[in-house]
């Protein structure tokens, strides 16, 4: 018997299969279920799909199951990430006629958390269409864009688990929400002017205040921004004074990349970063002085971002694409403000007007800051748009919590082979920031439903993270600071075997209580040996030497036997007291810190009298470089330690720009020589570089090129920041290794 088209119905029936697919990765909150629904319709399949605690589970039935699976991976939603698809054959269901989207189920959570996503082109088109019902609406979003992590209480990612739970959808929104073919199908924050959040002021009013030169606090995705006209130098200076931010650069927001091209160079890769869904602040090279110098004083780069919320797009449309200062709304050094009442209490003395709305922000998430290094992206701050997307480790391990560093703090939580690096928390020198640390631990562990088996922290006994670890009812694993830096590179690049690690930063406590910061380590998992370091320098005044570069300049002169020049070079300083410190060794602890080496060069070149923020003086030094010069006699290697005093001696006789050129070029050459000799001695060809000093682009990229030319495999942090903000990843990686070894 044959069918009308000549086919055999028995044969066709035999070809019908039913498969169950378990998909893990970033598959919730990114339009995955409606994508599956449409794909099933396209291939004529029946079955169902649902979210659950592990990700997405579906069953398909028909004759095109293999074609469906192939198309699923190739055509997956742009914002999704598939880590694994497990397929098994199951018994076909008789009389099944349709494909359904089922309600989400809870259970043990092992799926990923979506990051906050910039407004998509489709929503922007609707927002700008006078005939659309969401025309001019400041909270437009869909499955492909909008708030995610910053409003999510727990998983699965459903409306009831977000801060949108209190907004009942109107009938039209609800119809869109339940239509699998609609772009807003199960878009959890979906809403419209009739049923969603509302702004406290109109866009026209906000634009008027900015034109008047007012400073505004505007509620965004992960917190408030302080906003003003970037072309009004007086207002920018007033913002500095009110925020007590004397020199740290401000980020600016422009409507489109072409606008930024008036004052900054933008490469194709940098444009891609600017326009991506994460919408970070991108560091761009200045090309003229068309913006007030007070935005990024004495620096040759400027941080630029594009709008990523409907409010920001509407405001820039209203202002005729005028550039805006867009900086975190917080009193100096404190956590980002997120609550409406909190804004009134904490920002009253900074902002003239507060622009809020009635959609709550659950967790503080600052703007991410990145730069393009060749064909790779480097994180200076990893937060909105990227947090909490996991970094995949080489192997699975037990869950651990790593508490990170004292400065630029982040935490890291592991689950299986995924490491979840938190958003930027900040320096832990304030009670408010330490409270934010507690909030982040609770939220990240809670949303992942993880119970860590171990807490990892720094070796320093006085760090707030160490105290926090000791207060937790968990076993503690303390890790040397620079070991963790190198381990963070090993972890994210899945490096095998021993590596030569070079960690360059400001400070980390050594194994025997010393002040380290210019270190060469041999690292093989948990095993670490210090095989070299920078020649130590005295720090007259202790911690003051880190903020007053002249002190390190004087220290170098003293060590070079030129102490008689100190009083002449620094006539307005208390040189006699400082010389007494150096002569007697009083309050002048010695350090191998690379950060203090940079400070010494700045002090000798009279570049920066007082650093207003961490890395301020070295950033000014880097901005002066016009070319790199090399003094082949500027260093020597003695007993595997790198002595750069000859370089500083030469630098002290030069003007600022010539000194900056010679310092950078010779430092790169010296480091390459030092590393090449160590690699040959240790018979290792893999090099890991980490630490805040490698944020210096001239240094990091110049050194990488030299090492690669020498035939070495050199790696920098890419997914985690190079600074202490990436330290928690290395701690977590080592903590997993420790637990595995102990067990």
N, C-alpha and C positions, 0 to 999 in steps of 0.2 A: 504494500500500500504506500502510495506517495501523496504528498500534498499537492495543492493546485500549482505551485511553482516548481514542482518536481522534487522537492526536498522530502526527506523521510522524517516524519514527526517523532518516531521512536529514536532515531539517531540524534535529532535536535535535543530531545529530552535527556539523552545520555551526556550531552555536552554541557548541560546546566550544572554549574558548581555553586557552592556557597562557601565563602571565606570570611574569617574573622581577622581584622587588622587592628593591632594595638600600636598606636603612634605616640611616641614620646618626644619631647622637645618644647619649643615655644609654639604651642598649637592652641592656646586659649586666648581669647580677646583679640584675635588677629583675622577673624573672618574665616576660620577653618571649616566649621560645620556647614555653613552655606555653600562654601566651595565644594565640599564633598557631595552635598545635595545636588548641586548643578551638574557635577561630573557624573554622578550616578544616572541623572536624567539623560545626559548626553549618550551614555553607553547602554541605556535601556536596562538598567539594573534595579532590582528591588532590595529591600533591607532597611537598615537604620544606622544612625550615628548619634553619639552622645559624648558630652564631656564627663570626666570623672576625676578622681584624685590623682590618677597617673598620667592623664593627658586626654587623648581622644580614643574612643573605642567604637568600631563600626563593624557591621556585617553586610556583605554584598552577595547578591545571588543573580546568576544569569550566565550568558555564554561569553561575556567579555571581561571577565574578572582580571585576567592578566593585563589586558590593554588599559583597564582602569588603573591598576596599580602603577603601571609605567607612567601614565599621564599624571597621576597624583603627585609623584615626586617632581616631575619636570615642570608642572604648571602650578605648584603650590603658591599660596598668597605671598606677596613680596615681603611682608613683615614676619612671616613664620620662619621657624627653623626646625627641621626634622632631625632628631638625633638617632632614632631607631624606628623601624617598622617590623613588627613581628607578625607573621602571617601563618594561620593554621586553617586547614580545611575542616568544615563542620557539616553537619547533616542539613540538606536543603529543607526549606519550610514549604509545605504544600499550600497552594491557593494564595500565596503572597502576591499582591498586585502593585504595591507602591513602595516608595522609599521614604522613610520618616526621619525627622529630627526629634530625638527624645529629650526629655528634661535632664538636666545635669544631676549627677550623683556625687555625694561626698566620699568619705572614706579617707584612707591614708593618702596624703598629698605628696606626689613625687613629680608633678609637672612644674613647668617654669612660670615665672611671674612676668607679665608683659611690662615693658617700660613705657613711660609717657611718650606720646608720639605727636609730631607736629601736624597741624591741620592739613588735610590732603587737598589736592587740586579740585576734586569734585565738590567738596564742602565749600571751598573758597568760591567756586563758580556759583553755587546756590546762594551763598551769603551776599554776593554782589549782584544778584539778579532781582530787580525790583518786582518781578512777577512771582518770585518764590516765597513761600510762606515763612521761610527762615531768613528773609532779606534783612541784612544788618544785624543779625542775631549774634551776640557776643559769646555764645556757648554752643555753637553748632559743632557737631562731631558725628562720626559714623564708625562702622566696624574697622575702618582703616586708619583712624586717627583719634586723637584726644587723650584725656587723662587716663592713666592705668594704675601704675604702682602707687602714685601719690594719693589715690583715693580708695585703695583696696585694703580691706580689713583682713580677709582670709580667702582661701581658695576652696572649691572651684571659683573661677572669676565670673560671678553672676551679680546682677544689680543689687540683690539683697545683701551682698557682702561688700558693697561700696558705700561711699558717702552720698550717692544718689538715691539711696533707698527711701529717703523721705520725700522724694518728688514723684507723685503719682502721674503716670503718663496720661495724656489726653487721648481720646479715642483714635485720632489720626496717627499719633506717635505709636500707640499700642498696635495698630494695624501694621505699620511698617516693621515694628519690632518682631512681630510673629510671622512675617512673610519671608520665607526662605530665599525668595528671588530679589528681595530688597536689600540695598546696601546697608541698611540699618538693622538687619536681622540680628537680634541678640546683641546689639551694640549697647553695652550696659549703661553708659552715660547719656544715651540719646534723649533728646528733649527738644522743645521748641519754645517760642515766646509765651505760649499759652500754659505751659506746664513745667518749665525748667527754671533754673536760677536766673537772677537778674542783677544787673550792676547798680551800684549806689548812685552813679552819675551817668549822664549820657556821653557818648563819644564826642559830640560837639563841645560839651562843657569841658571835658578833659583836654581836648586840643586847645581850647581857649586858654586854659590855665598854663599850658606849656608855652604858648606864644607870649604870654605875659611874663615869662621868666620864673614861674613857680617851680618848686620841687615837689613832686608827687610820690606817694607810696601807692603802687598799683598791685593788686593781688593777681598772681599768675598761676601757673600749674603747680609748682612745688613750693611756693612761698611768694612773699611780696618783693617787688623791685622798687628801688628808688630811681625815679625817672626825671630827666630834664632835657632841655634843648642843648644838644651837643655843640651847637655853634655859638651859644651864649657863654662867653668866657667868664663873665662875672657870676653867673649862676653856677657854673661848674666849680669855680673856686669856693663859692658859698657852700656848696654840697661837701667839698673837702673839709671845710672848717666845721660844719655841723656834724659830720660823720667822724671827725677826728682821724682823717685818712690823709696824711700830709703828702704822700708821694706815690702810694701804690696805684697802678694804672686802673682806669675805669674801662669797662667794655662798652662798646656802642652797638646800637641796632640800626640797620638800614633796611629799606623796603626790598631791595634786590641787589645782586652782586654788582651790576653796572654802576650803582650809586657809590659803592665802596671803591670802585676803580678810580675815582677822583683823588683819593688820598692813599691808596694802598695797591701794591702789586698782587694780583690773584692768578695763580697757575690753574690749569684745568683740574688738577687733583684737589686744590684748595676750594675751588668752586663746587666740586662734588661734595666735599665735606660741608660747606655752607648750606647747600641745598638738600642735604640728606634728611631722612625722617627724624634723626636725633637732634638736629639743629644745635650743635654745640657752639660755643665761642671759639673762633678760629684765629690764631695769631697770624697776622699778615705783616709783611714788610712795608713800612711807610715809604711813600715816594715823594711827598711834599709836606708843607706845613699848613694845609688848608683847614685843618682842625686846630682848636686851641691847644697849645703845648701842655696846658694843665690836665689834659685827658690822660696822657702817658708821658710825663715829664722825663726828659733825658734818656728816653728809650727809642730804639729804631723799629720796634714792632708795636702793633696795636691790635687789641682783641675786638673782633667783629662777629656779629651774629645776625641772622635773618629772623623775622617774626615767626613764632611757632604756635601762637594761640590766636583765636579769632579776635580777641580784644586788641592784640598788637597789630594785626593786619588792618583792622578798622581804623585804629588810631593813625597809623602811617598813611593810609589812604586819605584821611581827613586832613593831615598835615602837609599833603603834597610831597611825601617822601622825604621829609626833613629828618636828618640823623638824630638819634636820641642817645643820651647816656642811659644805660640800662645796667644797674649794678645791684647786687644783693642788698636787700633792706634789712640791715642789722646795725645796731650800735657797734663801734669798732671791736672786732675780735669775738663777738658773741654769735650764737646760732641765728640762722635765718628766721625771720618772723613769718608765721603762717596763719595765725588766728586773727579775727576781726578785733576782738577786745585787746588781744596782745599787741596789735598794731597801734591802737590808740594809746596804749600805755607806754610802749617802748620806742615809738617813732615820733611822738608828739614834738620833740625838740629838733627833729631832723626834717620831716616833711611838712610842707605848708598845708597840704590837703591829702586825705587818705581816700583812695578809691577801692572799695571792697565789694564783695558779692556774697551770696548766701549758699554757695557750694563749699563745704568744708574741705580743707586739705588735711589728710590723715598723718602724713609723714613729710618732714622737710627734705626737699631735694633741690640742691643748688644747680646752677647751670654748669655743664661740663665745659672744660677748656682743653683744646687740642692744638696741635700744629702738624704740618706735613713735613716729614723728613724724607726727601727723595720719593720713593714709591710707598712709603710706610707712614702710618699715623702714630704720633706720640701723644700720650695723655699727660697733661699737666694736672687736670682734675677730672676724675671719672664720676659722673653723677647723672643728672637728668638725661634721658634718652638712651643711656647705657645701663644704668643700675635698674634692676638687679640681674641683667643678663649674665649667665654664669661663664666662668672660664673653665674649660674642660681640662682635667688632669689626665695624666697618662693611664693611671689605673684607679680602680675603686678603692676606697678606704673607709674607715670608720668616721662618723661625724665628729667634727671638732669645731671649737670656737676660738678664733685668734683675735686678740684685742688690739693689735697694731702698735703704733708709736705714740709718743707724747705730742709731737707736732704733726700737723696735717693728718690727723687721725682718721683711719677707716677701720672697720672690722671685717672679718671674713668668716663665713660659715660654710662648711663642706657637707655635702650630701651625696653619697656614692662617689662618682668621679667628677662631680661638679663643685666648683668653688665659687661661692657667691660673695663678691666683694661689695661692701656697702657703699652708699653715697658718701661724699665728703662730709666729715663731722667737724673737723677743725682742731685747733690747738687746745689742749686740755688744761690750760692755766686758769680757767674760769669755772665756777660752779655751774653756770648755765650750760656750758659745753659738755661738762661731765654728765649733766642730766640728760642732754641729747644723746650721749653715748649709751646711757641706760635705755632710753627710748628705742634706739636703733637695735640694740641687742634683743630686746623683748619683741620688737616688731619683726625683725628678720627671722629669728628662731621660730616665732609663732606662725608666721605666714608660710614658712617651709615645713612646719610641724616637725622640727628637729630637736632632739634632746642630745646635746653634745656629750661625748664621753670624756672630754679633756678640754681644758682652757689653756691656751698658749699666750705668753706675754714676753715682754722684753726682759733682759737681764738686770736692768737698772732697778734697784730696790725702792727708789723714791718716785718712780713714775706713777701717775694716777691709774694707768692700766694694770700695773703690778698690784697696787692696792685693791683694785676691782677684782682681779683674779683671785686674790687671797680671801676675798669676802664671799666668793661663790663656792657652792658645795660641790666642787669638782676637783679632780686631780689637776695639778698645775705642772706645766712644762715651760721653763724659762729658756729663752733662746738669745744668743748673742746677736746684737743689732745688725752687724754687717754680714754675718752668716745668713740671716733672714733675707737681707737684700739680694744676695747672690742666689739663694734658694728660690726667690720669686721669679728670677729669669729661668732657672732650671725647670721650674714647675710649668710655666706657660709655654715654653718651647719644647718640652718633653725631652730634655737633654739626657743623654746616657753617660754613665761612668763619671770619672773625675773631671772637673773643670778648673781652670785658673780663673778665679774671680777677682775683679778689681772693683772695690766699693769706695766711691769718693763722695763724701758729704761733710756736714758740719760737725756732728758729734754722735758718738755711740760709745757706750761703756764697754771697755775691753774685758777680756777674761779674768784679769787680775786687778780690775778697778781703774785701769788707765783710760785716758781720753783718746779714743781712736777716731779716724775719719779719712785717712788716706791709706787704704789697706789692700794688700795682695794676699789672697787666701787660696788654699787648695781645698776644694769642696768636693766631697763624694757622699751625697746624701746627708746623713747625720754626722759624718766625720768632717771636721774642719780644722785646718792648721793655718796659722798665720805665718806666711813664708816671706813677707816683706812689708815695708811700710814707708811712708814719707819720713824724712828726718824731722824729729819733733821740734816745735817752736814753743817758746814761752808765751803765755797769755797774760800779760800784765793787767791786773784788775779782774781776772777771772772772766765771768760772763760778760762784763763790759766790753771785752775785746771783740766780742761777736757783733756788737752794734756800733763800735767806734773804730773804724779801720786804721786810724792813725796809730792806735796802740800796737797793732800788729806790725805796722811799718816801723815803729820805734823798736819793737822786739827784734826784728830782722837786722836793723842797724847795729843794735847791741851785740847780736850774735856774730855779725861780720867784723866786729872790732871797730865800729865807727860810732860808738856811743856819744862822742863829742859833738856829733851832728844833730842829735835829737832835739836839743833845746833850740837850735837855729832853725831847723825844719818846722818845728811845731811851737812857735813862740807864744801862742795864746793858750797853750796847754800847761798843765802842772807837770812839766817834764822832769823836774828834780825828784818828785815823789815817785814817778814811774821808773826813773833810773835806779832809785833805791830798791824798788820792788825787784827789778831785774838783777841788780848786783847781789842782793841778799836772797833772792828766790822767795820773796814774800808775796803771797797772793798772786803768784804767777805760774800756775800749773802748766805743765808741758803737754802738748798735743800733737798728734800726727795728722790733724784734720786738714783735708784739702780745702774745705771752706775757709779756714783761717789763712791758708796760703793765698787764696784769691783776695781775701781782705787785706793781707799784707801788701800785695801788688797795688790795690786801690789806695792804701794809706801812703805808700811811697810815691804814687803818681798824683796824690791830692785830688782824687776823683770824687770822693763822697765823705763828708765829715761825720755824718751820723746815718746809719742805715735805719730807714723807717719801717721796713718789713724784712722778713727773712729773704736773703739773696739779693737785696736791693743794690748794694755796692757792686757785686759781681755782674749783675744785669747791666748796670751802667758801663762797666768795663767792657763787656761783650759788645755793647752798642757802639763803642768807639772803633772797633776793628774795621779797617779798610782793606787790609791784606794780611797775610800771615808771614812773619819773618822767623828765621830759625838761627839761633846761636849754637853751633855744634859743641861749644864748651860750656853751655848753660846748665849742665847737670853732670852728676857722676853717680855711679852705683857702687855702694860699699856694703859688703856683707849682705847683699840682696836688698838693701834699702835704698830708696831713691832720694838723693840730695839735690834740691833745687835752689839752694842758696846762691850759687853762682849766677843763676838767671835773675833772681831778685836783686842781686848786686848790680847787674847791667841795667835792669829796668829802672833802678833808682836814679839814674843819670839822664833819663829820657823824658820827653814831653808825654802828655797823656795818650795821644793816639799812637805814637811810635812805641811807647811802652806796652800798650794793649796789643799791638801787632806782634811784638817780640814775645810777650808773655804767652799768648795763645799758641803761636807757631812752635815755640820751643817746648812748651808743656806737652803738646801732642807728640812731638818727636821723642821727647824723653820717656813718656808713657809707653810708646810703641817699642822703644829699645828695651825698656824694663820688662815688658810683657813677653817680648820675643825671647829674651834670655831665659826667663823663667819657664816658658813653654819648652824650650830646648832642654833645659836642665831636668824638668819633671817629665819630659816625654809626653806632653799633653798638647793637643792642637785645638781644643775648644775653650773659648774665652767668654765669660759672662761679665757684663758691665752693668752696674746699677749704682744708685745714689743720686741725691739732688744735684750735685755738680754736673752730672751728665745732662741736665736740662739745658746746659749751655750747648747750643746747637753747633757752634763752630768746633768745640771740643769733641762732642760725641761723634759727629759725622766725619770730622777729620781723622779721628782715631780709628774708627771703623774702616775707613778706606785704607789706611796704612796697614792695619792688621790683615785685612783681606789680601792686600798686595803681597804680604809676607807669607801667604798661604795658610793663614789661620782662620778658623770658623768663629766669628765674633758675633755676640748676641746682646741686644739691649732689651729692656722691658718694652713691650708693645701693647698688650692688653691691660696691664696694670701701670700706674704711674711710676716713673723712675725715682721719684722722691719718696719720703717716708709714707706717703699715701698708698704705696704699693707693698709696704712692709708686711701687712697682715696676710697677704697671699703667701709669702715665703714662710711665715710662721705656721700657717695652716698646713702647708705642704710638709714641713718638717714634723709637725705634731702628728700627722697621719703616719709618717714613717716610724715615729717613735712608738706609737700605739701598736703598730703591726709588729715591730721588733719585740716589744714587751709581751705581746700576746702569743 
